[in-house]
């Protein structure tokens, strides 16, 4: 019983650390200038993005491309600029984090 409890605590800590790492990456790549976790800024909140794309199999690949190349028209008239400073691996990591936002 104690081992199970300890395992749960360790796994929770690792998941929490990963979430902080992704938030730090989002800040470092300037994502947070236009997006926030819970509130709409210039672009949609990460919670809104996660909700909109929930259950869509192609969402991750689609959003990775949007992060890297930009996009327009999905969330209103303000386009999302391309982000050449974000590698594909970083974009994929960020998108997974965004899609897991609740």
Secondary structure, DSSP 4 states (H G I P E B T S, - for coil): -HHHHHHHHHHHHHHHHHHHHHHHHHHHTTGGGTB-SSSBSSS--HHHHHHHHTT-TTHHHHHHHHHHH-B-SSSSSSPBPP-TTS-HHHHHHHHHHHHT--
